[in-house]
Amino acid sequence: MIDLKTLTIEKAHQALKSGEYSCRDLAQAYLDVIKEKNQDINAYIEIFDDALLQADKAQEKFTNGTATLLTGIPFAMKDNILIEGKKASNGSKYLEKYTAVYDSTVTKILKKEGAVFIGRTNMDDAAMGSSTQTSYYGPTKNPCDTERVPGGSSGGSAAAVAADMALVALGSETCGSIREPAAFCGLVGLKPTYGAVSRHGLIAMGNSLDQIAPITKNVRDAELIFETIAQYDPADSTSRPQEKRVIKKGNAKRIGIPWHLFEEGVDPFVLDNFKQSVEKLKSAGYDIVDIGLPFSKYSLAVYYIIMPAEVSTNLSRFDGIRYGYSDQNATNLLEVYKRSRGIGFGKEVRRRVLLGTYILSHGYYDAYYNKAIQVREKITQELTKAFETVDLIATPTAPTPAFKLGEKMNDPVAMYLMDIFSAPANLSGVPSIAVPSGTTATGLPLSIQFMAPHFAEATLFEIGKKFETI
């Protein structure tokens, strides 16, 4: 019997290398748990029928001596990351029948390593949501408490790992969509430096914000996956060439805390846990200093101007003509557009498209979009300046623990506030990591978030691994 709860990438690799069990045995162990749990949790939209064949192929690498640390490792893949020949619906009715005709760059890399793709995971419709409740395929439940959400939009990926239905997972985030689900499910979630991991083959939501990254049970697993997939990709114009990546090493000593950002809207359990975490860091020898980030308090407002504008542009290609859902009851071209988009997109997607179109319209572009871009630059500048005096910035990952299913569905603003601590990293492009920091009195996971300068992921992994031991 394989102990899936304590399994890590390195433990699995050693067991596979020594012959304790095979790649097929490992994949089957996760498939057995999926069969038992997925019907209730709804983490997976589809289990790939060739998962065991992939495992057999991975086993050949151990036989011929070409196996790497990720060979045979079972991955859950978010439904917006392309795998050639597999469906990628983006959690949406609109792309329900779309089959990818090429591999995303991260998929290519992992295939070369011999990773095993177990299936595609549930997500908010077109990645728009903070709870995985807007999915066309129904909501995903949090394995820690099935009456609560797992976070979003990568909730399916987080739930799959938390429920032992995959060893690790890939998700995507535009504003906390990896870190928040990781926080809600008691996992580690990484948001890399923008440009560190290729976005080629990720169904776009907001081009200047989107990222692909891992969700794992510990920091070391996230580090191993990041080091593998963080490669320059000429197919992605936003990918940073290796020679232009100023890699900043670890050895962090000073941690800045922007206490003024916690003045309202933060759950008492979250705030108390964060203060306890800060005390632990002090005891471990870290210098804790107060810092001011006056522009960062506008991050959420800026995000909810820039993101809908990019959404409106990106989703304009889904017109009922070229590919995706097309309503057959339309009687003319305009009806095709209106009915296909009206039926193919869910309520939250339509809301953001309308908002984005309004923001970009004549007369409002300068008033809203251009001003948001200017404030975004100010946020980036103030974080860059802050990192001249501190090595890291710490905040809670989310303002509340996982909330109940259906609780915020009729209050979009309350849902958007879940991103309040996530937005600065996405807007500025700096890396960030969410690490479990304890639980509430009722056992709900809590999490601390660290941000570091551009391309200082090594610093995040260092502090994350240290925090896991204190």
C-alpha positions, 0 to 999 in steps of 0.5 A, a space after each residue: 500500500 502506497 502512503 499517498 498522504 505523506 508522499 513527495 516527488 523525491 520519495 516517489 522517485 526513490 521508490 520508483 527507482 528502487 523498484 518498491 513499486 512501478 509507475 503503473 502502481 503509483 498511477 493506479 493508486 491515485 486512480 483508485 482514490 479518484 474512483 472513490 472520491 471524485 464523484 462527491 468532490 468534483 475535482 476532475 472533469 475528465 480522467 484520461 483513459 491513457 493514464 496507465 499507458 503513460 505510466 508504462 511509458 514512464 517506466 521505460 525511462 527507469 528501465 533504460 536509466 533516463 528517468 528524472 525526478 518528475 518521471 512517473 509523477 502523477 499530475 492533475 492538469 487544469 482544464 485551460 492548459 492544452 494537451 494535444 488530443 485532449 479536450 480543453 474546455 476552459 471550464 466553459 460550455 463555450 469550449 465544451 467540445 474543443 480538442 487541443 491540436 497542440 501541446 502547451 509548452 509546459 505540457 511538452 516539457 513535462 512529457 519529455 520528463 515522463 510525467 503522467 497526466 491523470 486528467 483535467 481538473 475543474 475550474 471557474 468558467 473561463 477562469 473567472 471566479 474565486 471559488 470554482 462555483 461558476 464552472 459549467 461542470 458544477 462546483 468543486 468541493 473542498 476536501 477539508 470540508 465538503 460544505 465549503 469551496 476549494 477556492 478558484 479558479 484553480 480549485 479543481 487542481 487544489 482539491 485533487 492534490 488535497 484529496 490525494 487524487 494526484 501527487 501534484 497539479 498545475 493550475 493557472 492564476 491571473 490574480 491569486 487563482 493558484 495561491 487562494 485555492 492552495 490556502 483554502 485547501 492547506 497546500 503550497 501555491 506558487 505564483 512565479 515571476 511574470 515571464 518565467 514560465 511560458 504561457 504558450 498553450 494556456 487559454 488566455 484570460 488576461 495576457 499581462 497577468 496570466 501565469 502557469 504554476 504548481 500546486 503541491 503539498 510542500 515547498 520542495 515539490 513546488 520548487 522542483 516543478 518550477 525549476 523544470 518548467 521555468 524555461 525560455 520559450 520563443 513561442 511566447 512573446 512574454 517569456 523572458 530569455 535566460 540571459 535577461 533573468 537576473 536570478 536573485 539567490 536566497 539568504 533572506 533576513 529582513 521581512 516587511 509587513 504592510 500592516 496598513 493593508 489589514 485594517 479592514 475586511 480580514 477575518 479575526 482568525 486569519 489576522 491572529 494566525 498571521 500575527 502568530 506566524 510573524 512571531 515564529 519568523 522573529 523567533 527563527 531569526 528574521 528581522 521584521 519591519 513595518 513598511 508602507 505600500 500606499 499605492 498597493 491598497 488600490 491594487 484590487 480596483 486597478 486589477 478589476 479595471 485591467 483584467 475585464 478589459 483584457 477579458 473583453 479583448 481575449 474573448 472577442 474571438 469566441 463569436 460563434 463562427 470560428 470555433 466553439 459553441 454556435 447556437 443553431 437557432 440563430 436566424 442571422 449573423 447578429 443573432 449568431 453572435 448574441 445567442 452563441 455568446 449569451 448561452 455559451 458564456 456563464 453569468 460571471 463571464 458575461 459580467 466581466 466582458 460587459 465591464 471590460 467593453 465599457 472600460 475600453 469604450 470611447 470616452 471611458 478609455 482614458 478615464 478608467 483604463 489609462 489611469 489604471 495602467 498608471 497606478 499599476 506602474 506606481 504599484 510596481 515601482 513601490 514594490 521595487 523600492 520596498 525590496 531595496 530595504 527588505 528581502 521579502 514582503 509577508 501578508 495573509 494569503 486570503 482575507 478569510 478561510 474557505 467560505 461555504 458553497 453558495 455563500 458569496 455567489 450573489 455578491 460579486 464584490 464580496 467574491 472579488 475581495 478574496 483577491 485583495 492580497 493577491 493583486 499586487 504580485 500579479 500587477 507588478 509581476 513579482 513572484 509570490 508563494 502561499 504556505 500553510 500556516 495553521 488552522 482555525 478552531 474548526 480545522 479550516 486551513 490558513 495560509 501565509 504569503 511571501 512576495 520577493 523581487 523579480 526572479 527571486 523564486 529561490 528566496 521564496 523557496 528558502 523562506 517557505 521551507 524554513 517556515 514549514 519547520 518552525 
